[in-house]
Amino acid sequence: MNPLTQTAHSRSQRPTWPMAAGSLLIVLFAFASGAQAREPRAATLVPTQHSQQAALAQPTPAAAQPAEALQPATTGYSLESIGAGDMVRVSVFRNPDLTTETRVTERGTILFPLIGEINVQGLTPSQASSRIAEKLRQGRFVVNPEVTLSLMQVNSRQVSVLGNVNKPGRYPLDGTSARLTDLLAIAGGIAPTGSDQVTIVSTRDGKTSSMDVDIPAMLRNGDLSKNVMLEPGDTVFVHRAPMVYVYGEVQKGGAYRLENGMTVMQAIAMGGGITPRGTDRGIKVTRKNGNGQAKDMTVRLTDPVQVDDVIYVRESLF
């Protein structure tokens, strides 16, 4: 065999694993380099002038403002707050043994099981419920307590309605019934013997004052400026209406309310009219003069009637 041919044949028979190993190493190195290139990198933001202006233009959170600045101005009292003398009922969900019905003391406190004395004066029922729940949570008496406080009877903010109304008494004020007409309606309205004139007596800053209100005139003119908001302790008094008295030969004698511009004929009509035995001639009226002395006079059917007039219808002679 030719020596050159033998040398080439011997080279072709050399093992090929070193070449395969080298190829494998190259592939692994390329894969590792590609995986490293695909790893996410944290982006570095370079602030620009536009982004800085946008950041400055963003409004500050409302929580950074003082809490007092967000609350509306309040008056001296609230129509929903708890006060001394009120009867309240406190219940805790899934804890019926803690249910309490009690009266708010003059100091504005109530006694509650496990907690003791707690101040609720000036708070709304919702706020008082949250305060009691917080005390139970802090003392670890109840886990996640759900407390409900309700007003059973309001005694701290009441108004007296007296005089000629159908149901005189003391009535509580709330957000839906605090004006003069509201309280008159709750009291059953003005009685038939009541006057159109109503007097409100109130005390403000230690000074007592009164104000007269003509209810029909206020409603007729549409001027509701005198339909004032009442405050606890105010008194509403409905005067007795001016009366006229009819007796004699009428169907139903008695005292009747004197209306504006009423005549003798209208007064007799309120008494049911003249009986068959009566006559419209010679009708007498007893009227008091400026000195309080009574004086009898003969009147006609069309004459006006005055306050406290006494009308007498005579019996017919024929």
C-alpha positions in Angstrom: 0.0 0.0 0.0 1.2 3.4 -0.8 2.5 5.2 2.4 0.5 8.3 1.6 -2.7 6.4 1.2 -2.0 4.6 4.5 -1.5 7.9 6.3 -4.8 9.3 5.1 -6.7 6.2 6.0 -5.3 6.3 9.5 -6.4 9.9 10.0 -9.9 9.1 8.8 -10.1 6.4 11.5 -9.3 8.8 14.4 -12.1 9.2 17.1 -14.6 12.1 16.5 -15.7 12.6 20.2 -13.4 15.6 20.8 -15.1 17.5 18.0 -18.6 16.6 19.2 -17.7 17.7 22.8 -16.4 21.0 21.5 -19.6 21.6 19.5 -21.7 20.8 22.6 -19.8 23.4 24.6 -20.3 26.0 22.0 -24.1 25.4 21.9 -24.3 25.5 25.7 -22.4 28.8 25.8 -24.6 30.3 23.2 -27.8 29.2 25.1 -26.5 30.6 28.3 -25.6 33.9 26.7 -29.1 34.1 25.1 -30.9 33.4 28.5 -28.8 36.1 30.2 -29.8 38.6 27.4 -33.5 37.8 28.0 -33.4 38.5 31.7 -35.6 41.7 32.6 -33.7 44.6 33.8 -34.9 47.4 36.0 -35.6 50.4 33.9 -33.9 53.6 35.1 -36.2 56.5 34.5 -34.6 59.8 33.9 -36.9 62.6 34.9 -37.5 65.1 32.2 -38.8 68.6 32.5 -42.3 67.5 31.3 -42.5 64.7 33.9 -41.4 67.1 36.7 -44.1 69.6 35.8 -46.7 66.9 35.7 -45.7 65.7 39.2 -45.9 69.2 40.6 -49.4 69.7 39.0 -50.8 66.6 40.8 -53.2 67.7 43.7 -52.2 66.7 47.2 -54.4 64.1 49.0 -57.3 65.3 51.0 -56.2 63.3 53.9 -53.3 65.7 54.4 -55.7 68.5 55.3 -56.7 69.0 58.9 -59.9 67.1 59.8 -61.5 70.2 61.2 -61.3 72.0 57.9 -63.4 69.3 56.2 -66.2 69.4 58.7 -69.1 71.8 58.2 -69.9 74.4 60.8 -72.4 73.2 63.3 -75.0 75.0 65.4 -75.2 75.0 69.2 -77.2 71.7 69.2 -78.0 68.9 66.9 -81.5 67.5 66.1 -80.0 64.0 66.1 -77.7 64.1 69.1 -78.2 62.4 72.4 -78.8 64.5 75.5 -79.4 64.3 79.2 -82.7 62.6 80.1 -83.0 60.6 76.8 -83.9 56.9 77.1 -81.6 54.7 74.9 -81.4 51.0 74.1 -78.0 49.4 73.4 -77.7 46.0 71.9 -74.6 43.9 70.8 -75.0 41.4 68.0 -74.8 37.8 69.1 -74.5 39.0 72.7 -78.1 39.4 74.0 -76.9 39.4 77.7 -75.3 42.9 77.0 -78.6 44.5 75.8 -79.2 47.5 78.0 -82.0 50.0 78.3 -81.0 53.1 80.3 -81.5 56.8 80.8 -78.7 59.3 80.0 -77.7 61.0 83.2 -77.4 64.7 83.8 -73.7 64.3 83.1 -74.4 62.9 79.7 -73.3 59.3 80.6 -74.7 55.8 80.6 -73.7 52.7 82.5 -72.9 49.7 80.2 -71.9 46.2 81.3 -68.2 45.4 81.3 -67.3 49.0 80.3 -68.9 51.0 83.1 -69.7 54.7 82.7 -69.3 56.1 79.2 -70.1 59.6 77.9 -72.5 59.8 75.0 -73.9 63.3 75.3 -73.7 65.3 72.0 -73.1 62.2 69.9 -75.4 60.8 67.3 -76.7 57.2 67.9 -74.2 56.0 65.2 -71.3 57.8 66.9 -72.3 56.5 70.3 -72.5 52.9 68.9 -69.0 53.2 67.5 -67.6 54.5 70.8 -69.1 51.6 72.8 -67.9 49.1 70.3 -64.4 50.6 70.5 -64.4 50.2 74.3 -65.5 46.6 74.0 -62.7 45.9 71.5 -60.0 47.7 73.6 -61.0 45.7 76.7 -61.1 42.5 74.7 -64.5 41.7 76.0 -66.1 41.0 72.6 -64.3 40.2 69.3 -65.4 42.5 66.5 -68.4 43.8 68.4 -71.4 45.1 66.4 -73.2 47.6 68.6 -76.5 49.3 67.9 -77.8 52.3 69.9 -81.3 53.6 69.4 -83.3 56.4 71.0 -86.4 55.1 72.8 -87.6 58.4 74.1 -86.3 61.9 73.5 -86.4 64.2 76.6 -83.5 66.4 76.0 -84.9 68.5 73.1 -88.6 69.1 73.5 -91.0 71.9 72.9 -94.2 72.7 74.8 -97.3 73.3 72.8 -100.0 74.8 75.0 -103.3 76.6 74.8 -106.1 75.9 72.3 -104.7 72.9 70.4 -106.3 69.5 70.1 -103.4 67.6 71.8 -101.4 70.0 74.1 -98.2 68.6 75.5 -94.4 68.3 75.1 -93.1 67.1 71.8 -89.5 66.2 70.7 -87.7 68.0 67.9 -86.0 66.1 65.1 -84.8 66.8 61.6 -88.3 66.6 60.1 -90.4 68.4 62.7 -88.6 71.5 64.0 -90.6 74.4 62.6 -93.7 76.1 64.1 -96.2 74.6 61.7 -94.7 71.1 62.2 -95.2 71.2 65.9 -98.8 72.6 65.5 -99.5 69.7 63.2 -98.1 67.1 65.7 -100.3 68.7 68.4 -103.4 67.9 66.3 -103.8 71.4 64.9 -105.5 74.4 66.3 -108.7 73.6 68.1 -112.1 75.1 67.0 -111.8 77.5 69.9 -108.2 78.5 69.1 -107.2 81.8 67.7 -105.2 82.4 64.5 -102.7 84.2 66.6 -99.9 82.1 68.0 -97.2 83.2 70.5 -93.7 81.7 70.7 -91.8 82.2 73.9 -88.1 81.4 73.7 -84.9 81.9 75.7 -81.7 82.7 73.9 -78.4 83.5 75.7 -80.3 83.9 79.0 -82.8 86.4 77.5 -86.5 85.6 77.2 -88.4 87.0 74.2 -91.8 86.4 72.6 -93.0 86.6 69.0 -96.6 86.7 67.7 -97.4 84.8 64.5 -100.6 85.1 62.5 -100.8 81.6 60.9 -103.5 82.2 58.2 -101.9 85.5 57.2 -98.4 83.9 57.0 -99.7 81.1 54.7 -102.0 83.4 52.7 -99.2 85.8 51.9 -96.6 83.1 51.3 -94.2 84.8 53.8 -92.8 81.8 55.7 -90.1 83.9 57.4 -92.1 83.6 60.7 -92.3 79.8 60.3 -89.2 79.7 62.5 -87.1 76.8 63.6 -87.8 76.0 67.2 -85.2 75.1 69.8 -85.4 72.9 72.9 -87.2 74.6 75.7 -89.3 76.9 73.5 -93.1 77.2 74.2 -95.8 77.6 71.7 -99.1 79.1 73.0 -102.3 79.2 70.9 -104.6 81.9 72.2 -108.3 81.5 72.6 -110.2 82.8 69.6 -112.6 85.7 70.0 -116.1 84.5 70.6 -119.7 85.6 70.1 -122.7 84.2 72.0 -126.1 83.4 70.5 -129.2 82.4 72.5 -133.0 82.7 72.4 -135.1 81.4 69.6 -132.3 79.8 67.6 -131.8 76.1 66.8 -128.6 75.7 68.7 -127.5 78.4 71.0 -124.0 78.6 72.3 -120.6 80.2 71.9 -119.1 80.5 68.4 -115.9 81.6 67.0 -115.9 85.2 65.7 -114.6 85.4 62.2 -113.4 88.5 60.5 -116.2 90.7 59.2 -118.9 88.5 60.7 -122.5 90.0 60.7 -125.4 89.3 63.0 -127.0 87.1 60.3 -123.9 85.0 60.0 -123.7 84.5 63.8 -127.3 83.4 63.9 -126.7 81.0 61.0 -123.9 79.4 63.0 -126.5 78.7 65.7 -128.6 76.8 63.2 -130.9 79.8 62.3 -134.1 81.1 63.8 -136.7 78.7 65.1 -140.3 78.8 63.7 -141.3 80.6 66.9 -138.6 83.2 66.6 -138.4 86.5 64.6 -135.7 88.5 63.0 -137.2 91.7 64.2 -136.0 93.4 67.3 -132.8 91.4 67.7 -130.9 92.5 70.8 -127.2 92.6 71.3 -125.5 93.1 74.7 -122.1 94.7 74.1 -119.4 96.0 76.5 -118.1 99.5 76.1 -114.6 100.7 76.8 -115.2 100.8 80.6 -116.3 97.2 80.6 -120.0 98.0 81.2 -122.6 96.0 79.3 -125.1 97.9 77.2 -128.2 96.5 75.3 -128.9 97.7 71.8 -131.2 96.7 68.9 -129.3 95.7 65.7 -130.1 94.7 62.2 -129.1 91.4 60.5 -126.4 93.2 58.4 -124.7 94.9 61.4 -121.2 93.7 62.2 -120.5 91.7 65.3 -117.8 92.5 67.9 -115.9 90.4 70.3 -117.9 88.9 73.2 -121.2 90.2 71.8 -124.3 88.4 73.2 -127.1 88.1 70.6 -130.6 87.4 71.7 -133.4 86.4 69.2 -136.9 87.2 70.5 -139.9 85.0 70.3 -142.5 86.1 67.7 -145.8 87.5 69.1 -147.9 86.2 66.2 
